[in-house]
Amino acid sequence: MCPSTIYRWVQHYGPEIQKKVSYFVKSTNTSWYLDETYIKVKGKWLYLYRAIDRVPST
């Protein structure tokens, strides 16, 4: 499949899909914080990434 075919499909159907999906998506504010830390799990060091919005909820 040619990439231009996919591009045309996205341009044609994208707005309609967004209208249908936006009904189900919870809106958030526009500020996000990304936290990156290095932790040890089962003796191996790994990166832990967290993304939270400005007003975190529990």
Z-matrix of the N, CA and C atoms (Angstrom, degrees):
N
C 1 1.444
C 2 1.526 1 107.87
N 3 1.279 2 115.70 1 134.82
C 4 1.458 3 122.59 2 -177.50
C 5 1.535 4 110.60 3 -76.17
N 6 1.330 5 119.01 4 137.01
C 7 1.464 6 120.84 5 178.10
C 8 1.529 7 113.39 6 -55.71
N 9 1.323 8 117.43 7 -32.17
C 10 1.468 9 118.86 8 -180.00
C 11 1.528 10 111.18 9 -68.30
N 12 1.327 11 117.28 10 -28.65
C 13 1.466 12 120.74 11 176.03
C 14 1.520 13 110.16 12 -65.38
N 15 1.327 14 116.22 13 -44.54
C 16 1.465 15 120.65 14 178.30
C 17 1.520 16 109.88 15 -63.58
N 18 1.323 17 116.95 16 -42.37
C 19 1.464 18 120.87 17 179.56
C 20 1.529 19 110.56 18 -60.04
N 21 1.321 20 117.32 19 -45.79
C 22 1.466 21 120.26 20 179.63
C 23 1.521 22 111.17 21 -63.85
N 24 1.326 23 117.30 22 -37.92
C 25 1.457 24 121.80 23 178.53
C 26 1.533 25 110.20 24 -62.81
N 27 1.334 26 116.02 25 -45.13
C 28 1.468 27 120.41 26 179.00
C 29 1.522 28 110.54 27 -63.13
N 30 1.321 29 117.10 28 -42.83
C 31 1.464 30 120.38 29 179.40
C 32 1.529 31 111.25 30 -63.75
N 33 1.304 32 117.32 31 -34.69
C 34 1.464 33 121.11 32 -177.14
C 35 1.528 34 112.04 33 -79.46
N 36 1.344 35 117.27 34 -48.79
C 37 1.457 36 121.45 35 -173.38
C 38 1.527 37 114.33 36 -96.20
N 39 1.317 38 118.17 37 -16.13
C 40 1.465 39 121.49 38 -177.06
C 41 1.513 40 114.63 39 -55.43
N 42 1.337 41 119.34 40 -51.27
C 43 1.466 42 119.94 41 -179.43
C 44 1.533 43 113.00 42 -60.07
N 45 1.316 44 117.47 43 -38.06
C 46 1.469 45 120.48 44 179.52
C 47 1.525 46 111.02 45 -67.65
N 48 1.317 47 116.64 46 -41.69
C 49 1.464 48 120.66 47 177.60
C 50 1.521 49 110.24 48 -63.98
N 51 1.324 50 117.41 49 -41.18
C 52 1.459 51 120.53 50 179.67
C 53 1.524 52 111.04 51 -62.21
N 54 1.324 53 117.77 52 -40.64
C 55 1.469 54 120.60 53 178.44
C 56 1.523 55 111.16 54 -61.12
N 57 1.321 56 116.91 55 -42.34
C 58 1.462 57 120.80 56 -178.63
C 59 1.530 58 111.86 57 -71.74
N 60 1.319 59 117.94 58 -39.38
C 61 1.459 60 121.77 59 -176.89
C 62 1.522 61 111.58 60 -76.23
N 63 1.314 62 118.36 61 -34.00
C 64 1.465 63 120.92 62 -175.95
C 65 1.523 64 112.17 63 -61.62
N 66 1.320 65 117.84 64 -22.15
C 67 1.461 66 121.40 65 176.70
C 68 1.525 67 110.55 66 -64.22
N 69 1.323 68 117.67 67 -33.99
C 70 1.460 69 122.67 68 -175.27
C 71 1.521 70 113.76 69 -94.37
N 72 1.312 71 118.08 70 -16.87
C 73 1.461 72 121.77 71 -175.33
C 74 1.523 73 109.73 72 -85.80
N 75 1.325 74 115.46 73 129.87
C 76 1.460 75 121.24 74 178.42
C 77 1.526 76 108.92 75 -75.54
N 78 1.313 77 116.48 76 129.50
C 79 1.461 78 119.04 77 178.90
C 80 1.524 79 110.03 78 -78.07
N 81 1.307 80 115.25 79 146.80
C 82 1.457 81 121.97 80 177.98
C 83 1.520 82 108.00 81 -130.92
N 84 1.315 83 114.73 82 172.11
C 85 1.460 84 116.70 83 175.52
C 86 1.527 85 108.82 84 -75.21
N 87 1.295 86 116.72 85 176.63
C 88 1.462 87 119.87 86 -173.66
C 89 1.518 88 113.75 87 -92.38
N 90 1.322 89 118.74 88 -4.59
C 91 1.463 90 120.82 89 -178.61
C 92 1.523 91 110.76 90 -98.31
N 93 1.314 92 115.16 91 128.80
C 94 1.455 93 121.69 92 177.32
C 95 1.521 94 108.83 93 -129.58
N 96 1.326 95 115.53 94 148.40
C 97 1.452 96 121.61 95 175.17
C 98 1.520 97 107.93 96 -115.97
N 99 1.307 98 116.43 97 135.91
C 100 1.455 99 121.62 98 177.33
C 101 1.519 100 107.71 99 -112.05
N 102 1.319 101 115.18 100 124.86
C 103 1.452 102 121.44 101 -179.31
C 104 1.523 103 107.97 102 -113.93
N 105 1.312 104 115.96 103 129.79
C 106 1.460 105 121.40 104 179.04
C 107 1.517 106 107.47 105 -125.17
N 108 1.315 107 116.17 106 128.32
C 109 1.452 108 119.96 107 178.28
C 110 1.525 109 109.07 108 -141.65
N 111 1.291 110 116.37 109 166.48
C 112 1.453 111 123.61 110 -177.14
C 113 1.515 112 107.11 111 -115.38
N 114 1.350 113 118.18 112 119.27
C 115 1.462 114 121.29 113 -177.29
C 116 1.524 115 109.78 114 -127.36
N 117 1.325 116 114.50 115 160.86
C 118 1.457 117 120.41 116 179.16
C 119 1.530 118 108.65 117 -102.31
N 120 1.346 119 116.24 118 124.37
C 121 1.458 120 122.27 119 179.45
C 122 1.523 121 107.85 120 -127.00
N 123 1.333 122 115.82 121 119.16
C 124 1.473 123 121.63 122 -179.10
C 125 1.518 124 111.58 123 51.89
N 126 1.329 125 116.03 124 40.99
C 127 1.456 126 121.87 125 177.21
C 128 1.516 127 115.35 126 80.42
N 129 1.315 128 117.68 127 2.64
C 130 1.457 129 121.29 128 -178.49
C 131 1.526 130 109.32 129 -117.91
N 132 1.336 131 116.92 130 133.82
C 133 1.457 132 121.24 131 179.37
C 134 1.532 133 110.08 132 -80.42
N 135 1.330 134 115.69 133 129.22
C 136 1.463 135 122.22 134 -178.37
C 137 1.519 136 110.07 135 -135.01
N 138 1.330 137 115.83 136 155.17
C 139 1.461 138 120.67 137 173.62
C 140 1.520 139 109.34 138 -84.42
N 141 1.315 140 116.30 139 140.51
C 142 1.461 141 122.77 140 174.17
C 143 1.519 142 107.35 141 -119.52
N 144 1.313 143 116.76 142 122.27
C 145 1.461 144 122.35 143 179.10
C 146 1.519 145 108.63 144 -111.42
N 147 1.326 146 116.38 145 135.28
C 148 1.464 147 121.29 146 175.30
C 149 1.512 148 108.52 147 -133.33
N 150 1.309 149 116.16 148 137.56
C 151 1.463 150 121.58 149 175.15
C 152 1.520 151 107.57 150 -120.73
N 153 1.327 152 116.33 151 124.76
C 154 1.462 153 120.70 152 179.26
C 155 1.518 154 108.78 153 -131.70
N 156 1.332 155 115.07 154 150.81
C 157 1.458 156 117.62 155 177.10
C 158 1.521 157 109.47 156 -83.53
N 159 1.312 158 116.36 157 173.90
C 160 1.456 159 121.32 158 -173.41
C 161 1.523 160 111.49 159 -64.25
N 162 1.329 161 117.72 160 -31.22
C 163 1.460 162 122.03 161 -179.64
C 164 1.529 163 107.58 162 -114.93
N 165 1.337 164 117.48 163 81.54
C 166 1.463 165 119.01 164 -176.34
C 167 1.522 166 111.52 165 -67.48
N 168 1.310 167 116.15 166 144.04
C 169 1.461 168 120.57 167 176.41
C 170 1.520 169 108.71 168 -112.43
N 171 1.319 170 116.53 169 156.62
C 172 1.465 171 119.75 170 -179.04
C 173 1.499 172 110.85 171 -104.97
